[in-house]
Amino acid sequence: MNEKRIAIYGKGGIGKSTTVANLSAALSNKGLKVMVIGCDPKADTTRTLYGQRLPTIINTIKENKNPSIDDIVFKGYNDILCTESGGPEPGVGCAGRGVIVAMKSLEKLNVFSDDLDVRFYDVLGDVVCGGFSVPLRKEYADDVYIVSSGEYMSLYAANNISRGIKKLKGRLGGIILNKRNVFNEEEIVSSFAEKIGTKVVGVIERSNLIQDAELDAKTVVEKYPESDEAELYSVLAENILNNDEYSTPQPIDDDKFEEFFKSFSS
């Protein structure tokens, strides 16, 4: 298969990193070679794949201007390649710049020439920032998926992200619903997806088992492979692998978004 290069966006705290890590684990269980690139200054995307936090690219090149691949790319669960861009200390400098520096470092080391099946970028939700738009703007990623719940701010962020995707001429593959047990949540998110011209590609139920696995620095796919939760990620992985329907999103203006969301509370 041709390499799939996928950027995952969403509001901060909505579960992008959990989704990316478990998706990666599920795909590796299907025999695929996967790479995960954390593009969040928190640098926590790969913790559950590697078993602990990784040294970030930004911090590594502060100490060593010419790092080797082994200094910044590490093998985690099922030999998934893991790396974290990192960023400056909070309140100092532009966090998005870490993504730019990281991509240049990975290119310089020819990391992307590796024989991969799937490459994930876990990107902070602020697609407006130049740094965080890098995976799309610089064409490192082909496809985009948005993680969202049915909560107001999560969908508001998803709508803003779809504006960025449209401006950057990205291909939206769909929305991943990470449930927060909001009333009518599946209906709300499905209706929103339809309004912006896309679809829901998978639903992840809210689960304490996922949190339990993360406390042990593991994905639920690794720690509880026979669980319903692991099966949901496996189904989502298949849906993304087999997806051939992409769109240029058509975001809703703010007033219409307010009307849309209020229609579900009346």
Backbone as a ProteinNet text record, in pm:
[ID]
protein_1_A
[PRIMARY]
MNEKRIAIYGKGGIGKSTTVANLSAALSNKGLKVMVIGCDPKADTTRTLYGQRLPTIINTIKENKNPSIDDIVFKGYNDILCTESGGPEPGVGCAGRGVIVAMKSLEKLNVFSDDLDVRFYDVLGDVVCGGFSVPLRKEYADDVYIVSSGEYMSLYAANNISRGIKKLKGRLGGIILNKRNVFNEEEIVSSFAEKIGTKVVGVIERSNLIQDAELDAKTVVEKYPESDEAELYSVLAENILNNDEYSTPQPIDDDKFEEFFKSFSS
[TERTIARY]
83.4	0	87.6	36.2	106.3	97.9	202.8	204.7	90.1	19.8	-82.1	-18.5	-31.3	25.7	-90.8	-112.2	-235.4	-206.4	-272.2	-264.7	-394.3	-380	-495.8	-501	-611.5	-630.9	-748.8	-761.8	-873.4	-842.5	-945.8	-931.5	-835.9	-758.2	-669.6	-745.3	-695.1	-757.5	-870.4	-896.7	-1010.1	-975.1	-847.4	-809.4	-736.5	-672.8	-598.7	-485.5	-407.4	-291	-332.9	-437.2	-489.7	-536.3	-604.5	-655.7	-541.3	-443.1	-330.1	-253.1	-225.8	-147.6	-221.6	-349.7	-425.7	-449.7	-470.4	-482	-352.9	-241.4	-110.7	-88.3	-123.1	-108	-196.6	-320.2	-413.2	-362.7	-308.7	-256.2	-131.8	-46.4	73.9	35.8	-74.6	-122.9	-169.9	-197.8	-238.3	-117.5	2.9	125.7	178.5	124.3	168.3	281.8	370	479.9	433.1	437.3	376.4	479.4	464.8	544.3	449.8	482.9	403.5	492.1	448	522.6	437.6	478.1	405.5	440.4	339.2	362.6	299	301.9	244.4	356.1	369	477.6	470.5	354	344.3	424.6	447.4	531.4	486	354.4	302.5	234	241.1	172.1	221.7	352.9	413.6	440.4	403.7	432.5	373.8	251.6	186.4	233.2	308	365	506.3	579.6	718.4	730	630.5	632.8	682.4	730.9	776.2	790.7	808.9	826.7	960.4	958.1	1079.6	1150	1282.5	1350.1	1299.3	1270.3	1215.1	1325.3	1285.6	1381.2	1439.5	1353.1	1397.7	1503.8	1477.5	1575.5	1703.3	1688.8	1806.7	1901.9	1846.1	1935.4	1993.7	1938.6	2003.2	2139.4	2144.9	2268.1	2358.1	2295.7	2370.5	2314.5	2388.8	2338.7	2324.6	2391.7	2385	2348.7	2226.3	2187.8	2175.1	2188	2163.1	2015.4	1970.5	1832.4	1801.4	1895.4	1873.5	1861.2	1903.9	1891.6	1751.1	1674.6	1544.7	1427.9	1456.3	1350	1370.4	1263.2	1272.8	1166.8	1198.6	1103.6	1021.2	889.3	799.3	726.9	607.4	524.4	519.7	545.3	543.2	634.3	743.3	840.3	782.9	679.1	628.1	736.3	766.2	866.3	803.4	867.3	811.7	907.5	852.4	933.8	844	903.4	829.7	902.6	829.4	891.9	929.5	838.8	864.1	845	883	865.8	931.7	920.1	981.7	906.4	966.3	898.1	772.7	667.3	545.1	574.9	517.7	536.2	661.7	738.2	863.6	863.9	853.6	864.8	738.2	744.7	631.1	637.1	532.1	529.4	527.7	460.7	452.5	586.9	680.8	812.6	881	849.7	907.1	875.5	755.1	714.7	798.9	820.9	900.1	1042.4	1104.6	1242.1	1247.3	1147.9	1145.2	1135.5	1047.7	1031	1159.7	1226.9	1353.8	1459.1	1461.9	1559	1532.6	1405.9	1369.7	1400.5	1376	1407.7	1558.4	1633.1	1779.1	1836.2	1774	1820.8	1754.5	1677	1609.5	1517.7	1459.6	1370.1	1249.2	1202.1	1080.2	1103.1	1227.6	1255.7	1237.1	1211.5	1191.3	1067.1	1064.8	954.7	838	750.1	639	506.2	412.2	275.4	186.1	202.8	120	206.2	189.1	259.5	156.5	157.6	63.8	132.8	64	103.7	-5	31.8	-61.8	-39.3	-138.3	-115.9	-209	-152.4	-232.2	-342.3	-456	-574.7	-567.6	-471.8	-466	-404.4	-486.2	-437.1	-404.3	-452.5	-425.2	-276.6	-211.1	-69.3	15	110.6	192.7	262.9	314.9	386.9	298.2	179.6	91.8	23.8	31	-24.6	78.6	201.5	311.4	279.8	224.1	197.7	113.9	20.8	-60.2	6.4	52.6	105.1	228	311.1	433.5	415.9	290.6	255.7	329.3	347.9	397.8	284.9	162.6	45.4	-48.1	-116.4	-213	-355.8	-386.5	-523.1	-533.6	-652	-676.7	-800.5	-791.3	-907.2	-915.9	-1037.4	-1059.5	-1120.9	-1060.3	-1117.1	-1206.4	-1329.6	-1421.9	-1519.9	-1571	-1684.6	-1808.6	-1918.5	-2039.2	-2051.9	-1947.1	-1948.7	-1934.3	-1990.9	-1991.7	-1852.1	-1760.5	-1628	-1548	-1571.5	-1501.1	-1543.8	-1674.8	-1724.2	-1692.1	-1691.1	-1652.8	-1509.4	-1420.9	-1282	-1275.2	-1355.5	-1357.3	-1398.4	-1494.2	-1538.4	-1426.1	-1353.9	-1240.3	-1129	-1103.4	-1000.7	-1039.3	-1166.9	-1211.6	-1188.3	-1193.5	-1160.4	-1014.6	-928.7	-786.6	-760.5	-828.2	-811.3	-853.4	-965.7	-1014.3	-914.8	-863.6	-769.3	-641	-597.6	-473	-493.8	-620.9	-655.6	-624.6	-652.5	-633.4	-750.7	-728.6	-833.9	-884.9	-1010.8	-1068.8	-1128.8	-1079.4	-1128.7	-1247.8	-1270.5	-1384.9	-1357.2	-1458.4	-1450.5	-1449.5	-1360.6	-1355.7	-1426.1	-1535.7	-1611.1	-1552.9	-1494.8	-1442.5	-1543.7	-1629.1	-1748.4	-1718.4	-1797.9	-1793.6	-1928.9	-2012.5	-2145.8	-2236.6	-2227.5	-2319.6	-2453	-2564	-2696	-2704.7	-2752.4	-2766	-2631.6	-2524.2	-2390.3	-2366.4	-2403.5	-2379	-2459.2	-2582.6	-2666.1	-2608.7	-2563.7	-2505.8	-2384.4	-2291.6	-2166.6	-2191.6	-2280.1	-2313.2	-2375.8	-2464.6	-2529.4	-2427.1	-2335.4	-2230.9	-2142.7	-2102.7	-2017.8	-2085.6	-2214.6	-2288.7	-2292.2	-2308.7	-2316.2	-2186.8	-2073.1	-1945.8	-1897.2	-1977	-1946.5	-1858.2	-1868.6	-1788.7	-1872.3	-1806.5	-1877.9	-1803.5	-1871.2	-1807.7	-1746.7	-1616.4	-1548.8	-1533	-1561.2	-1549.4	-1596.7	-1640.7	-1689.9	-1615.3	-1553.8	-1484.2	-1564	-1607	-1687.1	-1598.7	-1657.6	-1586	-1562.2	-1440.9	-1408.4	-1299.3	-1322.2	-1219.1	-1102.3	-1128.1	-1023.7	-911.1	-949.6	-850.4	-762.2	-827	-751.2	-659.6	-709.4	-630.4	-504.7	-518.9	-403.3	-302.3	-351.8	-261.6	-182.6	-242.6	-169.5	-50.4	-62.5	45.3	135.7	118.8	196.2	181.3	58.2	27.7	-100.1	-115.1	-243.2	-337.9	-466.4	-563.8	-552.3	-506.4	-485.9	-379	-274.6	-168.5	-207.8	-259.7	-283.7	-407.4	-510.9	-635.8	-675.7	-598.1	-619.9	-753.7	-815	-942.8	-1062.4	-1038.4	-1146.7	-1230.2	-1351.1	-1436.9	-1369.9	-1296.4	-1228.9	-1122.1	-1043.9	-942.4	-1007.7	-1123.3	-1195.3	-1243.5	-1287.2	-1332.2	-1217.4	-1098.5	-983.3	-944.3	-961.3	-932	-1027.9	-1155.2	-1255.6	-1225.1	-1190.3	-1154.4	-1033.9	-935.3	-815.1	-853.6	-941	-986.8	-1061	-1146.3	-1222.5	-1130.7	-1025	-931	-848.1	-805.1	-728	-807.4	-936.2	-1019.6	-1094.7	-1075.2	-1148.6	-1101.4	-1194.7	-1159.3	-1250	-1314.7	-1402.5	-1343.2	-1295.1	-1236.5	-1307.9	-1300.8	-1371	-1292.5	-1323.4	-1281	-1392.7	-1366.2	-1475	-1537.1	-1662.9	-1736.3	-1780.8	-1692.7	-1723.9	-1846.6	-1911.5	-2030.9	-1986.4	-2054	-2017.3	-2065.9	-2010.8	-2031.3	-2178.2	-2253.4	-2395.2	-2472.4	-2445.1	-2514.7	-2471.4	-2344.6	-2299	-2376.1	-2396.7	-2473.6	-2615.1	-2677.2	-2813.3	-2816.2	-2715.6	-2707.9	-2700.8	-2612.2	-2593.3	-2714.7	-2776.5	-2893.8	-3012.3	-3015.2	-3126.5	-3132.3	-3020	-3017	-3046.1	-3052.5	-3080.2	-3221.4	-3294	-3428.6	-3531.2
-119.4	0	125.3	235.1	362	417.4	487.9	542.5	641	624.3	720.4	819.6	947.9	1053.2	1133.9	1120.2	1168.1	1266.1	1381.5	1478.6	1471.5	1461.5	1458.2	1590.2	1663.3	1791.7	1782.4	1882.8	1889.4	1984.8	2023.1	2112.2	2051.6	2136.1	2088.4	2012.6	1896	1816.2	1726.4	1722.4	1643.2	1495.6	1461.1	1320.8	1284.8	1385.2	1358.5	1258.5	1283.6	1198.2	1055.3	1040.4	907.8	837.9	912.9	857	814.8	902.2	871.6	749.9	746.1	635.3	502.5	499.6	374.9	334.2	431.3	401.7	340.5	398.3	348.4	205.7	179.7	44.8	-54.1	-12.6	-100.3	-130.5	-29.7	-50.4	-137.9	-120	-203.9	-349.6	-371.4	-508.1	-573.9	-492.8	-545	-565.8	-549.5	-575	-456	-337.2	-218.1	-148.3	-84.3	-7.9	136.2	182.2	309.9	402.9	532.2	634.9	737.6	784.8	887.2	1006.8	1123.4	1247.1	1338.2	1355.2	1443.3	1587.5	1667.6	1808.7	1901	1857.8	1934	1962	2086.7	2116.8	2035.2	1979.2	1893.6	1764.8	1725.5	1609.9	1481.7	1457.1	1339	1239.5	1261.5	1173.1	1029.3	1012.7	879.4	810.8	874.8	817.7	678.1	657	526.8	423.8	468.6	375.3	333.2	428.1	400.7	357.5	390.2	352.2	460.5	570.1	685.6	803.2	920.6	1038.6	1033.3	1081.7	1084.9	1219.3	1220.3	1349.3	1414	1541.9	1608.1	1648.6	1669.1	1713.2	1849.4	1940.8	2074.9	2070	1992.2	1984.2	1913.2	1813	1737.9	1824.7	1905.5	1985.8	2106.2	2137	2239.5	2189.6	2059	1998.7	1947.7	1909.2	1848.9	1899.5	1987.3	2051.8	1953.1	1839	1740	1601.9	1585.7	1457.1	1348.5	1224.1	1111.8	1074.4	987.3	941.4	879.4	802	732.9	829	952.6	1052.7	1111.1	1103.8	1171.7	1081.8	963.2	869.5	739.4	692.6	576.2	472.7	346.3	239.6	206	210.1	177.7	46.9	36.4	-83.9	-130.7	-260	-318.8	-244.5	-188.5	-115.1	9.9	65.9	194.5	300.2	376.1	482.4	603.7	652.7	760.2	878.2	997.4	1117.2	1231.3	1325.6	1439.8	1568.7	1663.6	1790.4	1870.6	1876.9	1959.1	2106.4	2190.7	2334.9	2410	2541.7	2622.6	2608.3	2657.3	2661.3	2747.7	2715.9	2797.5	2945.5	3028.8	3173	3225	3135.4	3178	3130.4	3223.7	3189.2	3126.9	3094.1	3038	2885.5	2824.5	2678.1	2615	2680.3	2626.1	2618.7	2702.6	2700.3	2566.2	2500.3	2369.3	2269.5	2279.5	2189.8	2215.7	2341.6	2378.3	2324	2346.7	2299.8	2147.3	2081.7	1935.4	1877	1932.8	1880.2	1894.4	2007.8	2028.5	1928.4	1900.8	1804.8	1664.5	1625.1	1491.8	1478.2	1585.1	1583.6	1571.8	1646.8	1645.6	1505.7	1428.4	1292.5	1187.4	1232.8	1141.9	1040.1	1082.8	994	955.6	1048.8	1024.1	932.7	896.8	803.5	658.8	640.6	505.6	444.1	312.3	240.4	229.1	330.1	335.8	307.8	254.3	237.3	353.1	398	506	599.6	729	830.5	925	937	1024.1	1149.3	1262.1	1385.9	1420.1	1430	1470.9	1620.1	1701	1845.6	1920.6	2017	2102.7	2170	2196.5	2240.5	2376.4	2459.8	2595	2594.5	2555.8	2546.1	2682.4	2790.9	2926.2	2959.1	2906.5	2934.6	2871.7	2948	2898.4	2768.4	2755.3	2633.4	2510.5	2521.7	2405.7	2372.6	2464.2	2434.7	2367.8	2352.6	2298.9	2164	2065.2	1936.4	1949.7	2046.2	2068.6	2167.2	2278.5	2385.6	2340.6	2257.4	2209.9	2072	2024.3	1898.9	1777.4	1777	1656.5	1555	1606.7	1520.1	1537.7	1429.7	1433.8	1448	1375.1	1365.2	1420	1472.5	1529.3	1465.3	1435.7	1393.9	1483.3	1516.8	1602.4	1518.7	1524.1	1458.1	1558.4	1517.1	1607.4	1527.9	1592.5	1539.3	1616.1	1598.2	1674.1	1800.6	1836.4	1958.1	2081.5	2192	2315.7	2358.5	2372.6	2425.4	2331	2201.1	2104	2117.2	2130	2146	2285.2	2385.6	2520	2518.1	2448.1	2433.2	2354.8	2249.4	2168.8	2253.8	2343.8	2432.6	2527.8	2581.1	2669.4	2594.2	2471.2	2389.9	2363	2339.8	2315.1	2438.2	2558.8	2681	2677.7	2636.4	2627.1	2522.6	2408.3	2300.8	2349.8	2421.2	2474.3	2573.5	2663.3	2765.1	2701.9	2594.9	2528.4	2419.4	2408.6	2309.8	2166.2	2139.5	2004.4	1913.9	1783.4	1684.4	1634.5	1663.4	1619.1	1480.6	1385.2	1248	1220	1305.6	1286.1	1327.6	1306.2	1339.8	1211.5	1207.3	1097.2	1145.5	1081.1	1120.7	1053	1133.9	1086.2	1128.8	1038.2	1073.9	1123.2	1223.4	1276.3	1257.6	1174.6	1143.5	1266.1	1350.1	1462.1	1407.4	1468	1425.1	1440	1336.7	1336	1353.6	1305.8	1336.5	1286.5	1163.8	1109.7	1184.5	1220.2	1295.5	1434.2	1499.4	1634	1631.4	1540.1	1536.5	1489.6	1395	1349.3	1462.5	1539.2	1652.2	1760.2	1785.8	1884.8	1840.8	1713.8	1660.9	1678.5	1648.1	1661.8	1807.2	1899.8	2041.8	2093.9	2042.7	2092	2003.9	1906.4	1827.6	1707.3	1646.6	1528	1426.1	1333.8	1225.3	1186.7	1112.6	1054.6	920.5	904.6	781.3	679.5	721.1	627.3	691.2	606.8	653.5	579.6	655.3	598.1	631.6	528	547.6	596.3	677.1	720.7	600	583.1	460.3	481	427.9	431.8	338.8	238.5	143.4	212.2	306.8	382.8	464.3	528.8	607	516.8	399.7	304.8	262.8	236.1	197.8	312.3	435.6	550.6	572.8	543.4	555.7	461.5	350.2	251.5	278.1	397.9	437.2	336	289.1	197.2	240.2	197.8	214.8	105.9	130.7	27.6	-90.3	-62.8	-169	-267.4	-214.8	-302.4	-368.3	-289.1	-341.5	-431.3	-393.2	-470.6	-508	-592.8	-622	-689.2	-754.6	-822.1	-735	-612.5	-525.8	-469.7	-425.3	-357.1	-230	-164.2	-39.4	-64.1	-169.6	-203.7	-235.1	-299.6	-331.9	-205.6	-105.6	20.3	88.2	86	145.4	64	-66.7	-151.6	-121.5	-103.5	-68.7	68.3	164.3	297.6	290.7	210.3	193.9	140.4	41.9	-13.7	91.5	168.9	272.7	375.8	412.7	511.3	450.9	327.5	260.4	249.3	220.2	194.9	317.5	429.7	550.5	603.7	624	685.4	804.8	856.3	972.8	1090.8	1189.2	1307.6	1430.9	1538.6	1659.6	1783.2	1893.2	2024.1	2072.9	2091.1	2124.6	2260.2	2273.8	2398.9	2445.7	2516.2	2555.9	2646.3	2642.2	2723.4	2857.6	2968.8	3095.3	3092.1	3180.6	3172.3	3182.2	3270.1	3284.6	3156.4	3097	2973.9	2858.1	2861	2758	2768.3	2891.8	2911.3	2856	2887.1	2838.8	2686.6	2629.1	2483.2	2418.8	2469.6	2404.2	2424.1	2542.5	2567.7	2481.4	2440.4	2356.5	2223	2180.3	2051.3	2065.2	2188.2	2208.8	2258.7	2286.3	2339.8	2227.4
0	0	0	-58.3	-52.9	88.9	128.3	263.4	284.8	396	435.8	532	501.7	585.4	641.8	771	833	945.5	942.6	1052	1132.2	1263.6	1352.8	1429	1412.3	1478.7	1576	1661.2	1753.8	1867.4	1939.1	2053.8	2157	2222.2	2326.9	2434.3	2471.8	2575.9	2529.6	2399.5	2351.2	2331.1	2337.1	2325.7	2197.8	2134.7	2010.9	2034.3	2139.7	2164.9	2196.7	2278.3	2309.8	2183.2	2097.1	1972	1880.1	1862.9	1774.3	1824.3	1954.7	2009.5	1993.6	2025.6	2014.3	1869.7	1783.7	1640.2	1588.1	1628.5	1584.3	1631.7	1757.5	1812.6	1737.1	1708.5	1636.1	1495.3	1428.6	1292.8	1294.5	1396	1405	1429.7	1501.5	1523.9	1394.9	1294.1	1163.7	1072.4	1129.7	1055.6	978.4	1003.4	931.3	1005	928.3	986	1005.3	1129.9	1167.1	1229.4	1199.8	1267	1327.3	1447.5	1515.6	1545.5	1499.8	1521.4	1608.7	1733.7	1824.4	1795.7	1762.2	1728.5	1832.7	1956.6	2066.6	2166.3	2213.4	2307.6	2437.1	2471.1	2590.4	2571.4	2447.4	2413.7	2482.1	2478.7	2547.5	2454.6	2324.2	2229.9	2239.6	2247.2	2234.6	2368.3	2476.8	2609.7	2624.7	2578.9	2596.1	2493.5	2394.2	2296.3	2337.4	2394.9	2433.7	2580.6	2660.4	2801.6	2894	2836.6	2913.5	2816.9	2873.6	2788.9	2715.6	2593.3	2511.7	2523.1	2503.5	2486.6	2358.5	2362.9	2245.2	2147.7	2023.6	1921.7	1960.3	2007.4	2044.2	2154	2257.5	2367.3	2324.7	2239.3	2194.5	2113.9	2022.8	1937.7	2011.8	2130	2212.9	2262.2	2288.8	2339.5	2227	2116	2005.7	1872.8	1807.2	1684.9	1569.6	1577.4	1469.8	1525.7	1572.2	1631.2	1523.8	1566.3	1475.8	1485.2	1394.9	1400	1535.9	1588	1715.6	1833.6	1814.7	1921.8	1930.2	1820.6	1819.4	1777.8	1724	1685.6	1761.3	1827	1914.9	1876.4	1897.9	1867.7	1991.4	1974.2	2083	2058.2	2107.1	2093.9	1948.7	1927.6	1792.4	1694.3	1746.3	1663.4	1596.9	1656.2	1606.7	1627.9	1523.5	1533.8	1601.2	1706.8	1788.9	1796.6	1780.9	1799.3	1846.4	1920.8	1974.4	1938.4	1880.1	1843.2	1966.7	2064.8	2182.5	2151.2	2245.1	2227.1	2341.5	2339.7	2445.3	2577.4	2683.6	2813.1	2800.1	2878.2	2872.8	2895.2	2808.5	2819.7	2753.3	2690.1	2625.6	2480.1	2388.8	2247.4	2189.8	2061.7	1988.6	1991.2	2047.5	2055.5	1917.3	1823	1687.9	1618.2	1660.2	1597.5	1621.2	1732.1	1759.1	1649.9	1594.6	1486.4	1362.1	1331.9	1213.3	1225.7	1341.6	1364.8	1358.2	1417.2	1420.2	1280	1197.9	1061.6	981.1	998.4	927.3	973.6	1103.1	1157.1	1104.7	1100.9	1052.1	902.3	827.2	683.3	660.6	738.3	723.3	743.9	832.7	862.3	772.8	674.9	580.2	649.7	760.5	834.6	749.9	668.9	591.7	471.9	446.7	337.2	382	512.1	565	501	494.8	430.9	528.7	528.9	622.8	552.1	629.1	578.7	621.2	746.3	799.5	882.6	859.5	937.2	997.2	1129.5	1199	1250.7	1239.1	1304.5	1405.1	1532	1636.3	1659.5	1617.7	1609.9	1704.2	1777.6	1863.7	1782.1	1845.8	1772.2	1707.2	1742.3	1687.9	1548.6	1449.4	1312	1252.6	1319.1	1270	1280.4	1382.6	1403.5	1293.9	1240.9	1131.3	1161.2	1284.9	1320.9	1317.6	1373.5	1382.8	1250.1	1154.4	1022.3	931.5	981.9	901.1	834.4	906.9	840.4	714.3	711.8	592.2	497.1	552.4	468.1	390.6	453.1	388.4	324.3	322.4	253.7	311.2	442.7	508.9	523.7	535.4	551.7	432.1	396.2	286	337.1	444.9	493.4	635.1	667.5	799.1	860.2	989.4	1066.4	1189.3	1228.3	1345.1	1455.9	1574.3	1691.7	1763.4	1794.3	1862.5	1947.5	2049.8	2124.3	2077.8	2148.1	2116.1	2197.9	2271.7	2352.1	2264	2312	2234.5	2192.4	2288.3	2255.1	2167.2	2182.2	2099.2	1953	1930.6	1793.2	1738.4	1825.5	1781.9	1729.5	1803.6	1759.3	1628.4	1617.8	1494.8	1375.4	1396.4	1289.3	1247.7	1347.8	1316.9	1244.9	1289.2	1224.1	1078.7	1054.6	916.4	828.7	889.1	813.8	768.4	861.7	828.1	721.3	732.7	633.3	495	490.9	362.9	303.2	387.6	339.7	288.1	354.6	316.6	211.6	165.9	61.2	105.4	232.6	284.7	252	267.4	243.9	379	407.9	533.8	515.6	595.2	585	674.2	774.4	860.7	1003.2	1086.9	1228.4	1310.7	1407.9	1503.9	1629.9	1664.7	1783.3	1906.3	1994.5	2122.1	2228.7	2269.8	2345.8	2486.8	2528.1	2664.1	2732.4	2672.7	2726.9	2733.8	2631.3	2614.2	2562.2	2603.4	2556.9	2404.8	2337.4	2190.6	2119.5	2180.5	2130.2	1987.7	1959.8	1825.3	1720	1754.3	1659.7	1634	1740.9	1727.2	1634.4	1660.5	1584	1440.5	1421.4	1285.9	1204.5	1269	1199.1	1166.2	1259.8	1233.8	1117.6	1119.1	1012.1	876	871.7	745.8	700.2	797	762.3	700.7	746.4	690.9	574.4	538	418.4	440.5	559.1	585.6	662.6	731.2	799.7	927.5	1012.4	1130.4	1089.1	1110	1066.7	1178.5	1301.7	1412.9	1541.6	1633.7	1763.5	1874.6	1963.9	2078.8	2203.9	2273.8	2394.5	2510.1	2596.4	2717.1	2806.1	2856.1	2927.4	3031.1	3149.6	3254.1	3221.1	3136.7	3100.8	3023.5	2939.2	2861.6	2957	3056.2	3154.5	3237.8	3271.9	3351.1	3276.1	3147.6	3065.9	3059	3044.8	3034.1	3162.3	3277.1	3404.1	3407.7	3333.5	3326.1	3204.8	3142.9	3024.3	2911.2	2890.3	2780.3	2710.7	2588.1	2520	2568.6	2553.6	2589.3	2492.3	2370.4	2271.1	2318.5	2383	2434.4	2566.5	2660.4	2794.4	2802.2	2726.9	2729.6	2586.9	2521.5	2379.3	2347.2	2446.6	2422.9	2460.8	2500	2547.7	2432.6	2467.1	2368.8	2319.3	2408.9	2371.3	2265.1	2281.8	2182.7	2048.4	2051.7	1929	1858.1	1936.3	1875.7	1800.8	1859.7	1790.5	1668.1	1674.5	1558.9	1444.4	1477.7	1375.9	1315.6	1401.3	1353.3	1260.4	1297.6	1213.9	1075.5	1070.8	942.7	862	929.3	859.6	795	866.2	812.2	699	716.5	611.2	481.2	494.3	376.8	327.8	393.7	356.8	221.3	132.1	3.3	-27	77.7	62.6	139	64.9	125.4	72.4	147.4	104.3	146.2	78.7	126.2	217.4	346.1	437.8	407.4	442.9	425.9	564.3	635.8	773.5	780.8	896	919.8	978.2	941.6	1005.9	1151.1	1233.1	1377.2	1417.7	1352.6	1387.1	1357.1	1242.3	1205.9	1295.8	1339.6	1432.6	1564.2	1612	1735	1718.3	1604.5	1578.6	1573.1	1506.3	1495.4	1631.8	1716.6	1846.4	1936	1931	2014.2	1974.8	1848.3	1802	1872.4	1931.1	2000.2	2150.5	2196.8	2339.9	2363.9	2254.6	2269.6	2279
[MASK]
++++++++++++++++++++++++++++++++++++++++++++++++++++++++++++++++++++++++++++++++++++++++++++++++++++++++++++++++++++++++++++++++++++++++++++++++++++++++++++++++++++++++++++++++++++++++++++++++++++++++++++++++++++++++++++++++++++++++++++++++++++++++++++++++++++++++++

